Amino acid sequence: TEREKQEDLQKWARGWKGRQKAHRKAFKPVHEEFLRLIGSMRQDSAWRRRLGDE
């Protein structure tokens, strides 16, 4: 029903800010780890050769 839809929307909106903050907190270390991994791959000459060949 329309009323239930409205309540769902409000519940979702209330939880959204908290979820966003939690997501950002969870995502940042992964992102930094990913950059570090790419950086070390670039340093690795074997990787550079393999990527250059393809």
PyMOL Python script that loads the backbone (N, CA, C, O; Angstrom):
from pymol import cmd

cmd.read_pdbstr("""\
ATOM      1  N   THR A   1       0.835  -1.211   0.000  1.00  0.00           N
ATOM      2  CA  THR A   1       0.000   0.000   0.000  1.00  0.00           C
ATOM      3  C   THR A   1       0.868   1.258   0.000  1.00  0.00           C
ATOM      4  O   THR A   1       2.080   1.203   0.210  1.00  0.00           O
ATOM      5  N   GLU A   2       0.217   2.380  -0.240  1.00  0.00           N
ATOM      6  CA  GLU A   2       0.939   3.651  -0.322  1.00  0.00           C
ATOM      7  C   GLU A   2       1.576   4.012   1.016  1.00  0.00           C
ATOM      8  O   GLU A   2       2.694   4.523   1.070  1.00  0.00           O
ATOM      9  N   ARG A   3       0.833   3.734   2.108  1.00  0.00           N
ATOM     10  CA  ARG A   3       1.337   4.074   3.437  1.00  0.00           C
ATOM     11  C   ARG A   3       2.576   3.249   3.778  1.00  0.00           C
ATOM     12  O   ARG A   3       3.544   3.766   4.338  1.00  0.00           O
ATOM     13  N   GLU A   4       2.535   1.979   3.439  1.00  0.00           N
ATOM     14  CA  GLU A   4       3.680   1.113   3.709  1.00  0.00           C
ATOM     15  C   GLU A   4       4.895   1.563   2.905  1.00  0.00           C
ATOM     16  O   GLU A   4       6.028   1.520   3.385  1.00  0.00           O
ATOM     17  N   LYS A   5       4.637   1.992   1.683  1.00  0.00           N
ATOM     18  CA  LYS A   5       5.724   2.474   0.835  1.00  0.00           C
ATOM     19  C   LYS A   5       6.383   3.685   1.480  1.00  0.00           C
ATOM     20  O   LYS A   5       7.609   3.790   1.513  1.00  0.00           O
ATOM     21  N   GLN A   6       5.562   4.598   1.993  1.00  0.00           N
ATOM     22  CA  GLN A   6       6.082   5.799   2.643  1.00  0.00           C
ATOM     23  C   GLN A   6       6.927   5.429   3.858  1.00  0.00           C
ATOM     24  O   GLN A   6       8.005   5.986   4.066  1.00  0.00           O
ATOM     25  N   GLU A   7       6.431   4.484   4.660  1.00  0.00           N
ATOM     26  CA  GLU A   7       7.163   4.080   5.856  1.00  0.00           C
ATOM     27  C   GLU A   7       8.491   3.432   5.488  1.00  0.00           C
ATOM     28  O   GLU A   7       9.508   3.679   6.135  1.00  0.00           O
ATOM     29  N   ASP A   8       8.480   2.611   4.456  1.00  0.00           N
ATOM     30  CA  ASP A   8       9.715   1.982   3.986  1.00  0.00           C
ATOM     31  C   ASP A   8      10.721   3.038   3.562  1.00  0.00           C
ATOM     32  O   ASP A   8      11.908   2.956   3.880  1.00  0.00           O
ATOM     33  N   LEU A   9      10.220   4.034   2.836  1.00  0.00           N
ATOM     34  CA  LEU A   9      11.081   5.094   2.339  1.00  0.00           C
ATOM     35  C   LEU A   9      11.725   5.849   3.499  1.00  0.00           C
ATOM     36  O   LEU A   9      12.918   6.151   3.466  1.00  0.00           O
ATOM     37  N   GLN A  10      10.923   6.153   4.528  1.00  0.00           N
ATOM     38  CA  GLN A  10      11.448   6.881   5.679  1.00  0.00           C
ATOM     39  C   GLN A  10      12.465   6.038   6.437  1.00  0.00           C
ATOM     40  O   GLN A  10      13.496   6.544   6.879  1.00  0.00           O
ATOM     41  N   LYS A  11      12.166   4.742   6.585  1.00  0.00           N
ATOM     42  CA  LYS A  11      13.094   3.847   7.261  1.00  0.00           C
ATOM     43  C   LYS A  11      14.419   3.820   6.506  1.00  0.00           C
ATOM     44  O   LYS A  11      15.495   3.872   7.103  1.00  0.00           O
ATOM     45  N   TRP A  12      14.317   3.738   5.192  1.00  0.00           N
ATOM     46  CA  TRP A  12      15.500   3.673   4.340  1.00  0.00           C
ATOM     47  C   TRP A  12      16.313   4.962   4.455  1.00  0.00           C
ATOM     48  O   TRP A  12      17.538   4.928   4.572  1.00  0.00           O
ATOM     49  N   ALA A  13      15.611   6.100   4.419  1.00  0.00           N
ATOM     50  CA  ALA A  13      16.286   7.392   4.498  1.00  0.00           C
ATOM     51  C   ALA A  13      16.993   7.558   5.840  1.00  0.00           C
ATOM     52  O   ALA A  13      18.091   8.110   5.906  1.00  0.00           O
ATOM     53  N   ARG A  14      16.360   7.076   6.907  1.00  0.00           N
ATOM     54  CA  ARG A  14      16.985   7.168   8.227  1.00  0.00           C
ATOM     55  C   ARG A  14      18.264   6.343   8.271  1.00  0.00           C
ATOM     56  O   ARG A  14      19.274   6.785   8.820  1.00  0.00           O
ATOM     57  N   GLY A  15      18.220   5.140   7.691  1.00  0.00           N
ATOM     58  CA  GLY A  15      19.371   4.252   7.745  1.00  0.00           C
ATOM     59  C   GLY A  15      20.464   4.628   6.756  1.00  0.00           C
ATOM     60  O   GLY A  15      21.598   4.162   6.871  1.00  0.00           O
ATOM     61  N   TRP A  16      20.125   5.469   5.787  1.00  0.00           N
ATOM     62  CA  TRP A  16      21.040   5.757   4.681  1.00  0.00           C
ATOM     63  C   TRP A  16      22.330   6.420   5.139  1.00  0.00           C
ATOM     64  O   TRP A  16      23.418   5.988   4.756  1.00  0.00           O
ATOM     65  N   LYS A  17      22.220   7.478   5.965  1.00  0.00           N
ATOM     66  CA  LYS A  17      23.420   8.197   6.394  1.00  0.00           C
ATOM     67  C   LYS A  17      24.359   7.284   7.164  1.00  0.00           C
ATOM     68  O   LYS A  17      25.574   7.318   6.968  1.00  0.00           O
ATOM     69  N   GLY A  18      23.790   6.469   8.041  1.00  0.00           N
ATOM     70  CA  GLY A  18      24.610   5.537   8.808  1.00  0.00           C
ATOM     71  C   GLY A  18      25.281   4.523   7.911  1.00  0.00           C
ATOM     72  O   GLY A  18      26.455   4.198   8.090  1.00  0.00           O
ATOM     73  N   ARG A  19      24.532   4.026   6.946  1.00  0.00           N
ATOM     74  CA  ARG A  19      25.087   3.043   6.013  1.00  0.00           C
ATOM     75  C   ARG A  19      26.205   3.653   5.184  1.00  0.00           C
ATOM     76  O   ARG A  19      27.231   3.020   4.937  1.00  0.00           O
ATOM     77  N   GLN A  20      25.992   4.889   4.759  1.00  0.00           N
ATOM     78  CA  GLN A  20      26.989   5.567   3.937  1.00  0.00           C
ATOM     79  C   GLN A  20      28.294   5.707   4.701  1.00  0.00           C
ATOM     80  O   GLN A  20      29.371   5.442   4.168  1.00  0.00           O
ATOM     81  N   LYS A  21      28.185   6.130   5.966  1.00  0.00           N
ATOM     82  CA  LYS A  21      29.362   6.327   6.798  1.00  0.00           C
ATOM     83  C   LYS A  21      30.077   4.999   7.008  1.00  0.00           C
ATOM     84  O   LYS A  21      31.302   4.919   6.908  1.00  0.00           O
ATOM     85  N   ALA A  22      29.304   3.959   7.299  1.00  0.00           N
ATOM     86  CA  ALA A  22      29.876   2.637   7.544  1.00  0.00           C
ATOM     87  C   ALA A  22      30.549   2.118   6.276  1.00  0.00           C
ATOM     88  O   ALA A  22      31.613   1.502   6.334  1.00  0.00           O
ATOM     89  N   HIS A  23      29.924   2.370   5.146  1.00  0.00           N
ATOM     90  CA  HIS A  23      30.468   1.903   3.875  1.00  0.00           C
ATOM     91  C   HIS A  23      31.797   2.591   3.594  1.00  0.00           C
ATOM     92  O   HIS A  23      32.761   1.943   3.187  1.00  0.00           O
ATOM     93  N   ARG A  24      31.850   3.901   3.810  1.00  0.00           N
ATOM     94  CA  ARG A  24      33.067   4.649   3.540  1.00  0.00           C
ATOM     95  C   ARG A  24      34.192   4.144   4.432  1.00  0.00           C
ATOM     96  O   ARG A  24      35.332   3.984   3.995  1.00  0.00           O
ATOM     97  N   LYS A  25      33.840   3.894   5.711  1.00  0.00           N
ATOM     98  CA  LYS A  25      34.835   3.417   6.667  1.00  0.00           C
ATOM     99  C   LYS A  25      35.355   2.044   6.242  1.00  0.00           C
ATOM    100  O   LYS A  25      36.548   1.760   6.356  1.00  0.00           O
ATOM    101  N   ALA A  26      34.450   1.198   5.753  1.00  0.00           N
ATOM    102  CA  ALA A  26      34.831  -0.159   5.365  1.00  0.00           C
ATOM    103  C   ALA A  26      35.618  -0.144   4.056  1.00  0.00           C
ATOM    104  O   ALA A  26      36.501  -0.975   3.844  1.00  0.00           O
ATOM    105  N   PHE A  27      35.294   0.793   3.194  1.00  0.00           N
ATOM    106  CA  PHE A  27      35.860   0.799   1.850  1.00  0.00           C
ATOM    107  C   PHE A  27      37.269   1.378   1.799  1.00  0.00           C
ATOM    108  O   PHE A  27      38.099   0.921   1.012  1.00  0.00           O
ATOM    109  N   LYS A  28      37.547   2.387   2.638  1.00  0.00           N
ATOM    110  CA  LYS A  28      38.809   3.111   2.541  1.00  0.00           C
ATOM    111  C   LYS A  28      40.041   2.212   2.665  1.00  0.00           C
ATOM    112  O   LYS A  28      40.934   2.302   1.823  1.00  0.00           O
ATOM    113  N   PRO A  29      40.124   1.349   3.682  1.00  0.00           N
ATOM    114  CA  PRO A  29      41.311   0.491   3.786  1.00  0.00           C
ATOM    115  C   PRO A  29      41.480  -0.421   2.573  1.00  0.00           C
ATOM    116  O   PRO A  29      42.602  -0.677   2.135  1.00  0.00           O
ATOM    117  N   VAL A  30      40.369  -0.905   2.035  1.00  0.00           N
ATOM    118  CA  VAL A  30      40.426  -1.764   0.854  1.00  0.00           C
ATOM    119  C   VAL A  30      41.015  -0.979  -0.310  1.00  0.00           C
ATOM    120  O   VAL A  30      41.859  -1.486  -1.049  1.00  0.00           O
ATOM    121  N   HIS A  31      40.569   0.251  -0.465  1.00  0.00           N
ATOM    122  CA  HIS A  31      41.031   1.120  -1.537  1.00  0.00           C
ATOM    123  C   HIS A  31      42.533   1.369  -1.409  1.00  0.00           C
ATOM    124  O   HIS A  31      43.266   1.300  -2.395  1.00  0.00           O
ATOM    125  N   GLU A  32      42.986   1.660  -0.185  1.00  0.00           N
ATOM    126  CA  GLU A  32      44.408   1.931   0.041  1.00  0.00           C
ATOM    127  C   GLU A  32      45.238   0.680  -0.217  1.00  0.00           C
ATOM    128  O   GLU A  32      46.326   0.748  -0.789  1.00  0.00           O
ATOM    129  N   GLU A  33      44.708  -0.463   0.212  1.00  0.00           N
ATOM    130  CA  GLU A  33      45.399  -1.737  -0.006  1.00  0.00           C
ATOM    131  C   GLU A  33      45.539  -2.004  -1.505  1.00  0.00           C
ATOM    132  O   GLU A  33      46.571  -2.489  -1.969  1.00  0.00           O
ATOM    133  N   PHE A  34      44.494  -1.683  -2.242  1.00  0.00           N
ATOM    134  CA  PHE A  34      44.474  -1.891  -3.684  1.00  0.00           C
ATOM    135  C   PHE A  34      45.535  -1.032  -4.369  1.00  0.00           C
ATOM    136  O   PHE A  34      46.255  -1.503  -5.250  1.00  0.00           O
ATOM    137  N   LEU A  35      45.623   0.241  -3.952  1.00  0.00           N
ATOM    138  CA  LEU A  35      46.619   1.137  -4.528  1.00  0.00           C
ATOM    139  C   LEU A  35      48.023   0.638  -4.225  1.00  0.00           C
ATOM    140  O   LEU A  35      48.909   0.698  -5.078  1.00  0.00           O
ATOM    141  N   ARG A  36      48.223   0.143  -3.000  1.00  0.00           N
ATOM    142  CA  ARG A  36      49.536  -0.353  -2.607  1.00  0.00           C
ATOM    143  C   ARG A  36      49.908  -1.566  -3.467  1.00  0.00           C
ATOM    144  O   ARG A  36      51.053  -1.719  -3.891  1.00  0.00           O
ATOM    145  N   LEU A  37      48.914  -2.418  -3.710  1.00  0.00           N
ATOM    146  CA  LEU A  37      49.142  -3.615  -4.513  1.00  0.00           C
ATOM    147  C   LEU A  37      49.547  -3.233  -5.937  1.00  0.00           C
ATOM    148  O   LEU A  37      50.481  -3.806  -6.498  1.00  0.00           O
ATOM    149  N   ILE A  38      48.844  -2.271  -6.512  1.00  0.00           N
ATOM    150  CA  ILE A  38      49.161  -1.814  -7.863  1.00  0.00           C
ATOM    151  C   ILE A  38      50.549  -1.191  -7.891  1.00  0.00           C
ATOM    152  O   ILE A  38      51.311  -1.395  -8.836  1.00  0.00           O
ATOM    153  N   GLY A  39      50.873  -0.431  -6.848  1.00  0.00           N
ATOM    154  CA  GLY A  39      52.191   0.194  -6.766  1.00  0.00           C
ATOM    155  C   GLY A  39      53.296  -0.840  -6.740  1.00  0.00           C
ATOM    156  O   GLY A  39      54.295  -0.691  -7.442  1.00  0.00           O
ATOM    157  N   SER A  40      53.136  -1.890  -5.942  1.00  0.00           N
ATOM    158  CA  SER A  40      54.173  -2.918  -5.849  1.00  0.00           C
ATOM    159  C   SER A  40      54.247  -3.721  -7.143  1.00  0.00           C
ATOM    160  O   SER A  40      55.319  -4.197  -7.518  1.00  0.00           O
ATOM    161  N   MET A  41      53.115  -3.876  -7.828  1.00  0.00           N
ATOM    162  CA  MET A  41      53.120  -4.575  -9.106  1.00  0.00           C
ATOM    163  C   MET A  41      53.897  -3.773 -10.140  1.00  0.00           C
ATOM    164  O   MET A  41      54.611  -4.340 -10.967  1.00  0.00           O
ATOM    165  N   ARG A  42      53.756  -2.453 -10.091  1.00  0.00           N
ATOM    166  CA  ARG A  42      54.468  -1.594 -11.036  1.00  0.00           C
ATOM    167  C   ARG A  42      55.971  -1.675 -10.802  1.00  0.00           C
ATOM    168  O   ARG A  42      56.760  -1.637 -11.746  1.00  0.00           O
ATOM    169  N   GLN A  43      56.364  -1.790  -9.519  1.00  0.00           N
ATOM    170  CA  GLN A  43      57.783  -1.858  -9.177  1.00  0.00           C
ATOM    171  C   GLN A  43      58.393  -3.167  -9.663  1.00  0.00           C
ATOM    172  O   GLN A  43      59.567  -3.222 -10.028  1.00  0.00           O
ATOM    173  N   ASP A  44      57.583  -4.212  -9.662  1.00  0.00           N
ATOM    174  CA  ASP A  44      58.061  -5.548 -10.009  1.00  0.00           C
ATOM    175  C   ASP A  44      58.363  -5.634 -11.508  1.00  0.00           C
ATOM    176  O   ASP A  44      57.461  -5.493 -12.333  1.00  0.00           O
ATOM    177  N   SER A  45      59.620  -5.863 -11.855  1.00  0.00           N
ATOM    178  CA  SER A  45      60.027  -5.846 -13.264  1.00  0.00           C
ATOM    179  C   SER A  45      59.403  -6.999 -14.043  1.00  0.00           C
ATOM    180  O   SER A  45      59.119  -6.861 -15.233  1.00  0.00           O
ATOM    181  N   ALA A  46      59.186  -8.139 -13.378  1.00  0.00           N
ATOM    182  CA  ALA A  46      58.566  -9.276 -14.056  1.00  0.00           C
ATOM    183  C   ALA A  46      57.153  -8.908 -14.487  1.00  0.00           C
ATOM    184  O   ALA A  46      56.719  -9.243 -15.590  1.00  0.00           O
ATOM    185  N   TRP A  47      56.443  -8.215 -13.607  1.00  0.00           N
ATOM    186  CA  TRP A  47      55.081  -7.785 -13.931  1.00  0.00           C
ATOM    187  C   TRP A  47      55.107  -6.775 -15.065  1.00  0.00           C
ATOM    188  O   TRP A  47      54.271  -6.810 -15.968  1.00  0.00           O
ATOM    189  N   ARG A  48      56.082  -5.874 -15.004  1.00  0.00           N
ATOM    190  CA  ARG A  48      56.147  -4.831 -16.016  1.00  0.00           C
ATOM    191  C   ARG A  48      56.395  -5.467 -17.385  1.00  0.00           C
ATOM    192  O   ARG A  48      55.816  -5.053 -18.389  1.00  0.00           O
ATOM    193  N   ARG A  49      57.259  -6.471 -17.407  1.00  0.00           N
ATOM    194  CA  ARG A  49      57.562  -7.154 -18.655  1.00  0.00           C
ATOM    195  C   ARG A  49      56.316  -7.862 -19.180  1.00  0.00           C
ATOM    196  O   ARG A  49      56.000  -7.799 -20.368  1.00  0.00           O
ATOM    197  N   ARG A  50      55.611  -8.544 -18.259  1.00  0.00           N
ATOM    198  CA  ARG A  50      54.426  -9.299 -18.660  1.00  0.00           C
ATOM    199  C   ARG A  50      53.350  -8.363 -19.204  1.00  0.00           C
ATOM    200  O   ARG A  50      52.697  -8.660 -20.205  1.00  0.00           O
ATOM    201  N   LEU A  51      53.175  -7.217 -18.521  1.00  0.00           N
ATOM    202  CA  LEU A  51      52.150  -6.269 -18.958  1.00  0.00           C
ATOM    203  C   LEU A  51      52.557  -5.613 -20.273  1.00  0.00           C
ATOM    204  O   LEU A  51      51.709  -5.302 -21.109  1.00  0.00           O
ATOM    205  N   GLY A  52      53.857  -5.408 -20.450  1.00  0.00           N
ATOM    206  CA  GLY A  52      54.342  -4.779 -21.672  1.00  0.00           C
ATOM    207  C   GLY A  52      54.189  -5.693 -22.876  1.00  0.00           C
ATOM    208  O   GLY A  52      53.956  -5.230 -23.993  1.00  0.00           O
ATOM    209  N   ASP A  53      54.324  -7.005 -22.641  1.00  0.00           N
ATOM    210  CA  ASP A  53      54.225  -7.974 -23.737  1.00  0.00           C
ATOM    211  C   ASP A  53      52.810  -8.052 -24.288  1.00  0.00           C
ATOM    212  O   ASP A  53      52.609  -8.208 -25.493  1.00  0.00           O
ATOM    213  N   GLU A  54      51.822  -7.941 -23.386  1.00  0.00           N
ATOM    214  CA  GLU A  54      50.436  -8.150 -23.807  1.00  0.00           C
ATOM    215  C   GLU A  54      49.850  -7.004 -24.597  1.00  0.00           C
ATOM    216  O   GLU A  54      48.691  -7.064 -25.006  1.00  0.00           O
TER     217      GLU A  54
END
""", "prot")
cmd.dss("prot")
cmd.show_as("cartoon", "prot")
cmd.util.cbc("prot")
cmd.orient("prot")
